Amino acid sequence: MRKDLPKLQDMDRKLKSSDGSSVAASGAVDRSTTNQLPDLLSDDMRRELQRQKWEKEEMEMLDNQDTVYYSNVQYDG
């Protein structure tokens, strides 16, 4: 409603300043500054992003090591 607009805008400004993320005119949150996964991802897409993250970390680790240990292979543990 029109009468609620100033209150909602004030709440939005407070949220924006405390969250640290920028809200675009469309209402979308800039995820590059917050480094978070979007909330509306399907389980398969979230799993795929985790797999890509794991694969990237493992490749970087293998490039920097001569031997592989079991404790180094564990993921997010």
C-alpha positions as CSV (number, residue, x, y, z in Angstrom):
1,M,0.0,0.0,0.0
2,R,1.1,3.6,-0.6
3,K,1.0,4.5,3.1
4,D,3.4,1.6,3.9
5,L,6.0,2.6,1.3
6,P,8.2,4.9,3.5
7,K,8.3,2.4,6.2
8,L,9.3,-0.4,3.8
9,Q,11.9,1.8,2.1
10,D,13.4,2.5,5.5
11,M,13.5,-1.2,6.4
12,D,15.1,-1.9,3.0
13,R,17.8,0.7,3.7
14,K,18.5,-0.8,7.1
15,L,18.7,-4.3,5.7
16,K,20.9,-3.1,2.9
17,S,23.4,-1.4,5.2
18,S,23.5,-4.3,7.7
19,D,23.7,-7.1,5.1
20,G,26.4,-5.5,3.0
21,S,24.9,-6.7,-0.3
22,S,23.6,-4.3,-2.9
23,V,20.0,-4.4,-4.1
24,A,19.4,-3.5,-7.7
25,A,16.4,-1.7,-9.0
26,S,14.9,-5.1,-10.0
27,G,15.2,-6.3,-6.4
28,A,17.9,-8.8,-7.2
29,V,20.7,-9.2,-4.7
30,D,24.2,-8.9,-6.0
31,R,25.7,-12.3,-5.0
32,S,29.2,-11.5,-6.1
33,T,29.7,-9.3,-3.0
34,T,28.2,-11.7,-0.6
35,N,29.7,-14.9,-2.0
36,Q,26.6,-16.9,-1.2
37,L,24.7,-19.5,-3.1
38,P,21.3,-18.4,-4.4
39,D,18.4,-19.6,-2.2
40,L,16.2,-20.8,-5.1
41,L,18.6,-23.4,-6.5
42,S,17.4,-27.0,-7.0
43,D,19.2,-29.7,-5.1
44,D,20.8,-30.9,-8.3
45,M,22.2,-27.5,-9.2
46,R,23.5,-26.9,-5.7
47,R,25.2,-30.4,-5.8
48,E,26.7,-29.5,-9.2
49,L,28.1,-26.3,-7.8
50,Q,29.6,-28.1,-4.8
51,R,31.1,-30.7,-7.2
52,Q,32.7,-27.9,-9.3
53,K,34.1,-26.3,-6.1
54,W,35.5,-29.6,-4.9
55,E,37.0,-30.4,-8.3
56,K,38.7,-26.9,-8.5
57,E,40.1,-27.2,-5.0
58,E,41.4,-30.8,-5.7
59,M,43.1,-29.7,-9.0
60,E,44.8,-26.8,-7.2
61,M,46.0,-29.1,-4.5
62,L,47.3,-31.7,-6.9
63,D,49.2,-29.1,-8.8
64,N,50.9,-28.0,-5.6
65,Q,51.7,-31.4,-4.1
66,D,53.9,-34.4,-5.0
67,T,52.0,-37.0,-2.9
68,V,48.3,-37.3,-2.0
69,Y,47.2,-38.1,1.6
70,Y,43.8,-39.3,2.7
71,S,43.3,-36.3,5.0
72,N,43.8,-34.0,2.0
73,V,41.2,-35.8,0.0
74,Q,38.4,-35.2,2.5
75,Y,36.0,-32.4,1.5
76,D,34.7,-29.7,3.9
77,G,35.5,-31.9,6.8
